[in-house]
């Protein structure tokens, strides 16, 4: 496709989330990705956002977890978010972002004669709501978060309540966390994510204005001026460090 990509396969000695690529005088290298599976943790944990600290604890302890999602993409992203949430620590147990009834370990993982192994499974088949009901920790998610929505508080539910195929999003477990939930961290996460979404919105609006000006789109001057006024008001409402980023991105 006319694009040159240079990659380096990480070794077992590399630290997660870091890159060992040295600077090179190569114009083809413009972006360095420290990992190929970066996910938006806030978006993935949105259906169970207020239990993020408990999920972090379960992953840290290597507890068996099942993620039941409506699609393979949402299942995979949520499993990867769980694995990444303990970073910079590395998750050493097994994890399957998209586990199906055709996998070779299907019988092993669904048997009730032995305790579930230390693994995180992502599934979409409603059949698993019954066959994996004996697992100690089940996360049920719906569609991932649309932009601009605010997380809702959902209670931790007992496993016996996970019987129907249309179970509501939530965490089904009898686990009692060792640590008390830090409400201040929850508030900071919500505040920071709102600020990030605001910056993203402003950048998109600026891009649209540049496009309208560059392509001479039929947009009324008063409409453009109104948008600029709204953008200026939004920029003044965000923290100073983010204001600096937005002001550097000019509209002309």
Residue frames as qw, qx, qy, qz and C-alpha x, y, z in Angstrom:
[[0.000, 0.884, 0.468, 0.000, 0.00, 0.00, 0.00],
 [0.369, 0.713, -0.063, 0.593, 3.03, 2.27, -0.31],
 [0.431, -0.805, 0.217, -0.346, 3.63, 2.45, 3.47],
 [0.590, 0.294, -0.677, 0.328, 6.77, 1.13, 5.15],
 [0.672, -0.655, 0.059, -0.340, 6.32, -0.21, 8.67],
 [0.439, 0.395, -0.726, 0.352, 9.20, -1.21, 10.90],
 [0.760, -0.535, -0.045, -0.366, 8.42, -3.37, 13.92],
 [0.203, 0.441, -0.805, 0.341, 10.34, -5.01, 16.72],
 [0.765, -0.351, -0.503, -0.194, 9.03, -8.10, 18.50],
 [0.346, -0.739, 0.397, -0.419, 9.49, -7.55, 22.27],
 [0.534, 0.200, -0.796, 0.203, 11.55, -10.02, 24.27],
 [0.657, -0.530, -0.535, 0.041, 10.89, -11.54, 27.68],
 [0.516, -0.223, -0.295, 0.772, 13.30, -8.97, 29.18],
 [0.002, 0.398, 0.201, 0.895, 11.28, -5.93, 28.04],
 [0.083, 0.267, 0.626, -0.728, 9.17, -4.08, 30.56],
 [0.190, 0.630, 0.739, 0.140, 5.44, -3.89, 29.67],
 [0.068, 0.943, 0.311, -0.099, 4.45, -0.57, 28.11],
 [0.242, -0.776, 0.326, 0.483, 7.99, 0.48, 27.20],
 [0.790, 0.613, -0.009, 0.026, 9.91, 0.53, 23.95],
 [0.694, -0.451, 0.331, 0.453, 13.53, -0.40, 23.29],
 [0.630, 0.631, 0.275, 0.361, 13.67, 1.18, 19.83],
 [0.454, -0.434, 0.051, 0.777, 16.64, 3.51, 19.43],
 [0.283, 0.823, 0.059, -0.489, 16.46, 6.81, 17.58],
 [0.615, 0.090, 0.576, 0.531, 17.20, 6.46, 13.89],
 [0.118, 0.482, -0.200, -0.845, 17.55, 8.97, 11.10],
 [0.121, 0.225, 0.895, 0.366, 14.69, 7.39, 9.17],
 [0.291, 0.013, -0.049, -0.955, 11.90, 9.55, 7.82],
 [0.532, -0.201, -0.707, -0.421, 9.58, 6.52, 7.62],
 [0.440, -0.362, -0.735, 0.369, 9.43, 6.21, 11.42],
 [0.126, -0.504, -0.049, -0.853, 6.98, 8.82, 12.70],
 [0.674, -0.473, 0.109, -0.557, 5.11, 7.01, 15.48],
 [0.276, 0.243, -0.901, 0.231, 6.35, 4.49, 18.02],
 [0.752, -0.381, -0.186, -0.505, 3.71, 2.26, 19.57],
 [0.187, -0.491, 0.778, -0.345, 4.84, 0.73, 22.89],
 [0.383, 0.081, 0.904, -0.174, 2.19, -1.98, 22.55],
 [0.168, -0.077, -0.684, -0.706, -0.21, -3.20, 19.87],
 [0.348, -0.500, -0.774, -0.172, -3.15, -3.75, 22.20],
 [0.037, -0.049, -0.382, 0.922, -3.69, -0.45, 23.99],
 [0.192, -0.581, -0.738, -0.284, -7.32, -0.12, 25.07],
 [0.201, -0.510, 0.085, -0.832, -9.43, 2.59, 26.67],
 [0.229, -0.100, -0.875, 0.414, -9.77, 1.31, 30.24],
 [0.275, 0.191, 0.375, -0.865, -12.50, 3.79, 31.14],
 [0.597, 0.181, -0.348, -0.700, -14.62, 2.79, 28.14],
 [0.536, 0.058, -0.837, -0.091, -14.17, -0.93, 28.75],
 [0.224, -0.177, -0.803, 0.523, -14.95, -0.71, 32.47],
 [0.261, -0.195, -0.069, -0.943, -17.86, 1.70, 31.95],
 [0.663, -0.342, -0.499, -0.441, -20.65, -0.86, 32.66],
 [0.787, -0.466, -0.361, 0.181, -18.96, -1.79, 35.97],
 [0.313, 0.697, -0.225, 0.605, -16.97, 1.40, 36.53],
 [0.434, -0.713, 0.263, -0.483, -17.60, 1.73, 40.28],
 [0.931, -0.304, 0.204, -0.009, -16.17, -1.77, 40.84],
 [0.606, 0.696, -0.346, 0.172, -12.90, -1.06, 39.00],
 [0.142, -0.675, 0.640, -0.338, -10.89, -1.24, 42.22],
 [0.798, -0.167, 0.520, -0.254, -12.33, -4.67, 43.08],
 [0.884, 0.468, 0.014, -0.002, -11.63, -5.93, 39.55],
 [0.286, 0.773, -0.511, 0.242, -8.05, -4.67, 39.88],
 [0.464, -0.494, 0.659, -0.326, -7.75, -6.68, 43.09],
 [0.914, 0.118, 0.338, -0.188, -9.16, -9.84, 41.48],
 [0.738, 0.633, -0.205, 0.115, -6.73, -9.60, 38.55],
 [0.014, 0.751, -0.584, 0.307, -3.82, -8.89, 40.89],
 [0.600, -0.330, 0.664, -0.299, -4.64, -12.06, 42.86],
 [0.156, 0.240, -0.881, -0.377, -4.98, -14.18, 39.69],
 [0.507, 0.201, 0.677, -0.495, -8.62, -15.06, 40.41],
 [0.258, 0.267, 0.829, 0.418, -10.65, -16.91, 37.70],
 [0.241, 0.488, 0.170, -0.822, -12.73, -14.33, 35.80],
 [0.359, 0.405, 0.759, 0.361, -15.33, -14.61, 33.05],
 [0.143, 0.377, -0.030, -0.915, -16.35, -11.63, 30.92],
 [0.365, 0.482, 0.789, 0.109, -19.72, -12.11, 29.19],
 [0.041, 0.461, -0.135, -0.876, -20.14, -9.60, 26.38],
 [0.661, 0.549, 0.331, -0.391, -22.48, -9.09, 23.40],
 [0.705, 0.693, -0.148, -0.025, -19.73, -9.21, 20.76],
 [0.890, 0.014, -0.090, 0.447, -16.18, -10.58, 20.23],
 [0.344, 0.588, -0.126, 0.721, -14.71, -7.07, 20.01],
 [0.419, -0.712, 0.127, -0.550, -16.23, -5.98, 23.33],
 [0.943, -0.328, -0.027, 0.039, -15.25, -9.27, 24.95],
 [0.789, 0.231, -0.114, 0.558, -11.65, -8.94, 23.73],
 [0.129, 0.675, -0.141, 0.713, -11.27, -5.28, 24.70],
 [0.619, -0.672, 0.080, -0.399, -12.61, -5.88, 28.21],
 [0.953, -0.203, -0.040, 0.221, -10.30, -8.86, 28.82],
 [0.619, 0.377, -0.112, 0.680, -7.30, -6.86, 27.61],
 [0.175, -0.746, 0.092, -0.636, -8.39, -3.95, 29.83],
 [0.829, -0.545, 0.020, -0.125, -8.44, -6.30, 32.84],
 [0.891, 0.028, -0.049, 0.450, -4.97, -7.63, 32.01],
 [0.413, 0.508, -0.058, 0.753, -3.61, -4.10, 31.56],
 [0.364, -0.831, -0.137, -0.398, -5.25, -2.57, 34.64],
 [0.780, -0.586, 0.013, 0.219, -2.49, -3.86, 36.96],
 [0.650, 0.497, -0.059, 0.572, 0.29, -2.27, 34.84],
 [0.360, 0.682, -0.620, -0.146, 3.22, -1.81, 35.34],
 [0.533, -0.241, 0.799, -0.140, 2.91, -5.26, 36.93],
 [0.377, 0.243, -0.726, -0.521, 2.69, -8.05, 34.38],
 [0.830, -0.060, 0.245, -0.497, -0.21, -10.52, 34.37],
 [0.009, -0.447, 0.884, 0.136, 1.36, -13.97, 34.34],
 [0.557, 0.184, 0.773, -0.242, -1.75, -16.18, 34.23],
 [0.234, 0.222, 0.766, 0.556, -3.53, -17.22, 31.05],
 [0.319, 0.512, 0.303, -0.738, -6.17, -15.04, 29.38],
 [0.299, 0.283, 0.793, 0.450, -8.44, -15.66, 26.40],
 [0.153, 0.223, 0.007, -0.963, -9.96, -12.49, 24.92],
 [0.690, 0.159, -0.183, -0.683, -12.45, -14.54, 22.89],
 [0.206, -0.166, 0.957, -0.116, -13.14, -18.04, 24.18],
 [0.670, 0.102, -0.296, -0.673, -15.57, -20.32, 22.31],
 [0.881, -0.142, 0.352, -0.284, -17.05, -23.81, 22.69],
 [0.874, 0.454, -0.161, 0.063, -14.59, -24.98, 20.01],
 [0.045, 0.770, -0.583, 0.256, -11.49, -24.25, 22.10],
 [0.646, 0.139, -0.744, 0.099, -9.57, -27.32, 23.23],
 [0.132, 0.067, -0.717, 0.681, -9.89, -26.34, 26.92],
 [0.495, -0.319, -0.240, -0.772, -13.68, -26.09, 26.74],
 [0.786, -0.320, -0.519, -0.103, -14.30, -29.29, 28.76],
 [0.556, -0.044, -0.501, 0.662, -11.60, -28.43, 31.27],
 [0.005, 0.146, -0.185, 0.972, -12.99, -24.95, 31.95],
 [0.567, -0.266, -0.220, -0.748, -16.66, -25.97, 32.12],
 [0.633, -0.162, -0.752, 0.089, -16.28, -29.03, 34.36],
 [0.479, -0.709, 0.070, -0.513, -17.64, -28.77, 37.89],
 [0.933, -0.228, -0.243, 0.139, -15.43, -31.55, 39.29],
 [0.655, -0.149, -0.141, 0.727, -12.49, -29.22, 39.89],
 [0.102, -0.805, -0.182, 0.556, -11.95, -25.57, 40.73],
 [0.546, 0.824, 0.101, 0.113, -11.63, -23.17, 37.76],
 [0.736, 0.011, -0.018, 0.677, -8.01, -22.36, 36.81],
 [0.186, -0.700, -0.053, 0.688, -6.39, -18.94, 37.13],
 [0.304, 0.195, 0.602, 0.713, -7.52, -17.55, 33.78],
 [0.272, 0.487, 0.202, -0.805, -9.55, -14.66, 32.37],
 [0.324, 0.297, 0.821, 0.365, -12.07, -15.71, 29.72],
 [0.292, 0.333, -0.033, -0.896, -13.99, -13.49, 27.33],
 [0.218, 0.260, 0.925, 0.170, -17.17, -15.10, 25.94],
 [0.315, 0.099, -0.155, -0.931, -20.19, -14.07, 23.90],
 [0.440, -0.162, -0.809, -0.354, -22.20, -17.29, 23.54],
 [0.564, -0.444, 0.127, -0.684, -25.25, -17.19, 25.89],
 [0.888, -0.079, -0.451, -0.038, -24.62, -20.91, 26.47],
 [0.487, 0.238, -0.559, 0.627, -21.78, -19.93, 28.82],
 [0.372, -0.482, 0.194, -0.769, -24.21, -18.21, 31.21],
 [0.908, -0.276, -0.019, -0.316, -25.17, -21.72, 32.31],
 [0.921, 0.132, -0.274, 0.242, -21.99, -23.76, 31.79],
 [0.456, 0.321, -0.388, 0.734, -19.73, -21.24, 33.58],
 [0.454, -0.723, -0.150, -0.500, -22.17, -20.37, 36.36],
 [0.849, -0.450, -0.189, 0.203, -19.97, -22.21, 38.86],
 [0.547, 0.348, -0.174, 0.741, -17.07, -19.80, 38.25],
 [0.385, -0.525, -0.499, 0.572, -16.50, -17.53, 41.27],
 [0.036, -0.602, -0.039, 0.796, -16.35, -14.18, 39.46],
 [0.405, 0.480, 0.659, 0.414, -18.44, -13.21, 36.41],
 [0.001, -0.450, 0.001, 0.893, -18.51, -9.80, 34.75],
 [0.387, 0.582, 0.693, 0.178, -21.50, -9.12, 32.55],
 [0.069, -0.422, 0.098, 0.899, -21.25, -6.10, 30.24],
 [0.543, 0.693, 0.444, -0.164, -23.60, -4.63, 27.68],
 [0.574, 0.690, 0.113, 0.427, -22.65, -2.41, 24.76],
 [0.561, -0.175, -0.181, 0.789, -19.55, -0.37, 25.53],
 [0.104, -0.705, -0.338, 0.615, -19.94, 3.24, 26.51],
 [0.390, 0.751, 0.316, 0.430, -21.07, 5.85, 23.96],
 [0.382, 0.192, -0.184, 0.885, -19.12, 9.12, 24.21],
 [0.188, -0.414, 0.024, -0.890, -20.41, 11.59, 26.77],
 [0.721, -0.468, -0.421, -0.291, -22.33, 9.21, 29.04],
 [0.223, -0.610, 0.560, -0.514, -21.83, 9.08, 32.79],
 [0.364, 0.051, -0.925, 0.093, -21.24, 5.73, 34.54],
 [0.663, -0.465, -0.129, -0.572, -24.11, 4.38, 36.61],
 [0.257, -0.418, 0.776, -0.396, -23.73, 2.77, 40.01],
 [0.822, -0.028, -0.451, -0.346, -24.48, -0.96, 39.85],
 [0.651, -0.546, 0.444, -0.284, -24.43, -3.33, 42.81],
 [0.116, 0.340, -0.931, -0.055, -22.34, -6.47, 43.12],
 [0.814, -0.062, -0.075, -0.573, -24.74, -9.40, 42.64],
 [0.628, -0.285, 0.716, -0.112, -24.73, -12.97, 43.83],
 [0.021, 0.244, -0.851, -0.465, -23.94, -15.69, 41.30],
 [0.253, 0.352, 0.891, -0.137, -27.36, -17.28, 41.82],
 [0.323, 0.706, 0.246, -0.581, -28.89, -14.24, 40.12],
 [0.176, 0.518, -0.597, -0.587, -27.08, -14.98, 36.84],
 [0.544, 0.160, 0.818, -0.097, -29.67, -17.37, 35.42],
 [0.574, 0.715, 0.354, -0.184, -31.32, -15.67, 32.47],
 [0.681, 0.268, 0.317, 0.603, -29.71, -15.02, 29.10],
 [0.155, 0.770, 0.165, 0.597, -30.56, -11.33, 29.29],
 [0.596, -0.561, -0.337, 0.465, -28.85, -10.68, 32.64],
 [0.056, 0.995, 0.031, 0.080, -28.18, -7.04, 33.35],
 [0.524, 0.566, -0.405, 0.490, -24.61, -5.66, 33.31],
 [0.548, -0.747, 0.223, -0.304, -22.82, -6.07, 36.60],
 [0.229, 0.463, -0.828, 0.220, -20.32, -8.06, 38.64],
 [0.881, -0.281, -0.173, -0.339, -21.56, -11.42, 39.92],
 [0.539, 0.297, -0.668, 0.418, -19.39, -12.61, 42.80],
 [0.682, -0.674, -0.283, -0.028, -19.32, -13.34, 46.53],
 [0.660, 0.172, -0.251, 0.687, -15.81, -11.89, 46.80],
 [0.341, -0.916, -0.180, 0.114, -15.11, -9.47, 49.65],
 [0.498, 0.709, -0.220, 0.448, -12.31, -7.02, 48.73],
 [0.680, -0.265, -0.357, 0.583, -9.36, -6.66, 51.09],
 [0.231, -0.056, -0.049, 0.970, -9.19, -2.93, 50.41],
 [0.193, 0.699, 0.516, -0.455, -11.93, -0.36, 50.90],
 [0.469, 0.630, 0.416, 0.458, -13.00, 1.43, 47.75],
 [0.315, -0.334, -0.055, 0.887, -11.28, 4.79, 47.41],
 [0.284, 0.807, 0.508, -0.100, -14.05, 7.22, 46.47],
 [0.062, -0.835, 0.187, 0.514, -11.52, 9.98, 45.80],
 [0.293, -0.244, 0.758, 0.529, -9.80, 7.89, 43.11],
 [0.323, 0.526, 0.775, 0.134, -13.18, 7.19, 41.48],
 [0.124, 0.913, 0.244, -0.303, -13.96, 10.93, 41.40],
 [0.176, -0.677, 0.451, 0.554, -10.53, 11.74, 39.95],
 [0.363, 0.048, 0.833, 0.415, -10.94, 9.11, 37.23],
 [0.275, 0.732, 0.623, 0.007, -14.34, 10.50, 36.26],
 [0.008, -0.913, -0.002, 0.408, -13.02, 14.08, 36.25],
 [0.273, -0.494, 0.615, 0.551, -9.93, 13.21, 34.21],
 [0.371, 0.267, 0.821, 0.342, -11.92, 11.24, 31.64],
 [0.212, 0.859, 0.440, -0.151, -14.40, 14.11, 31.26],
 [0.095, -0.824, 0.257, 0.495, -11.50, 16.48, 30.61],
 [0.344, -0.204, 0.773, 0.493, -10.00, 14.13, 28.01],
 [0.335, 0.554, 0.744, 0.165, -13.35, 13.86, 26.22],
 [0.083, 0.920, 0.180, -0.338, -13.65, 17.67, 26.26],
 [0.199, -0.618, 0.519, 0.556, -10.21, 18.03, 24.65],
 [0.361, 0.111, 0.847, 0.375, -11.15, 15.44, 22.04],
 [0.267, 0.768, 0.578, -0.067, -14.39, 17.31, 21.26],
 [0.005, -0.888, 0.087, 0.452, -12.57, 20.63, 20.86],
 [0.279, -0.398, 0.693, 0.533, -9.96, 19.10, 18.55],
 [0.354, 0.381, 0.818, 0.246, -12.70, 17.60, 16.40],
 [0.178, 0.888, 0.363, -0.218, -14.53, 20.93, 16.18],
 [0.126, -0.762, 0.350, 0.530, -11.31, 22.68, 15.19],
 [0.362, -0.086, 0.811, 0.451, -10.69, 20.06, 12.53],
 [0.322, 0.640, 0.694, 0.077, -14.18, 20.60, 11.11],
 [0.064, 0.925, 0.088, -0.364, -13.66, 24.36, 11.00],
 [0.234, -0.549, 0.591, 0.543, -10.34, 23.93, 9.18],
 [0.374, 0.211, 0.844, 0.322, -11.99, 21.56, 6.71],
 [0.250, 0.816, 0.507, -0.123, -14.82, 24.03, 6.07],
 [0.024, -0.880, 0.172, 0.442, -12.34, 26.82, 5.46],
 [0.311, -0.385, 0.729, 0.473, -9.99, 24.73, 3.30],
 [0.261, 0.256, 0.867, 0.339, -12.68, 23.17, 1.13],
 [0.191, 0.006, -0.133, -0.973, -14.83, 26.32, 1.02],
 [0.088, -0.397, -0.913, -0.001, -17.86, 24.48, 2.35],
 [0.178, -0.562, -0.329, -0.737, -21.16, 26.41, 2.35],
 [0.467, -0.507, -0.597, 0.409, -21.08, 27.39, 6.02],
 [0.036, -0.921, -0.205, -0.329, -22.41, 30.77, 7.09],
 [0.345, 0.481, -0.419, 0.688, -19.80, 33.12, 8.63],
 [0.466, -0.533, 0.246, -0.662, -22.04, 33.67, 11.68],
 [0.965, -0.186, -0.122, -0.136, -22.18, 29.89, 12.25],
 [0.743, 0.282, -0.357, 0.490, -18.38, 29.67, 12.13],
 [0.022, 0.547, -0.341, 0.764, -18.05, 32.60, 14.53],
 [0.740, -0.447, 0.062, -0.498, -20.57, 31.01, 16.91],
 [0.964, -0.033, -0.233, 0.127, -18.57, 27.78, 16.92],
 [0.498, 0.423, -0.379, 0.655, -15.33, 29.65, 17.61],
 [0.329, -0.568, 0.249, -0.712, -17.00, 31.38, 20.58],
 [0.916, -0.303, -0.034, -0.262, -18.17, 28.02, 21.97],
 [0.859, 0.187, -0.309, 0.362, -14.69, 26.54, 21.53],
 [0.194, 0.536, -0.372, 0.732, -13.07, 29.48, 23.36],
 [0.602, -0.508, 0.171, -0.592, -15.55, 29.05, 26.24],
 [0.981, -0.123, -0.149, -0.031, -14.81, 25.31, 26.48],
 [0.668, 0.368, -0.368, 0.532, -11.04, 25.91, 26.47],
 [0.090, -0.574, 0.345, -0.737, -11.32, 28.40, 29.35],
 [0.789, -0.402, 0.062, -0.460, -13.26, 25.80, 31.39],
 [0.953, 0.013, -0.256, 0.162, -10.55, 23.11, 31.31],
 [0.668, -0.629, 0.074, 0.391, -7.37, 23.02, 33.49],
 [0.066, 0.892, -0.286, -0.344, -4.45, 25.22, 32.44],
 [0.383, -0.363, 0.775, 0.348, -2.26, 22.35, 31.25],
 [0.482, 0.420, 0.750, 0.171, -4.98, 21.23, 28.84],
 [0.245, 0.913, 0.158, -0.286, -5.63, 24.83, 27.78],
 [0.161, -0.696, 0.531, 0.456, -2.01, 25.00, 26.63],
 [0.421, 0.029, 0.850, 0.314, -2.47, 21.91, 24.44],
 [0.372, 0.692, 0.618, -0.005, -5.65, 23.24, 22.86],
 [0.093, 0.928, -0.016, -0.359, -4.32, 26.75, 22.27],
 [0.302, -0.473, 0.657, 0.503, -1.26, 25.35, 20.45],
 [0.352, 0.302, 0.822, 0.331, -3.61, 23.71, 17.94],
 [0.126, 0.339, -0.040, -0.932, -4.59, 26.72, 15.91],
 [0.546, 0.524, 0.608, -0.239, -7.71, 27.02, 13.79],
 [0.498, 0.836, -0.068, -0.221, -6.03, 28.63, 10.83]]
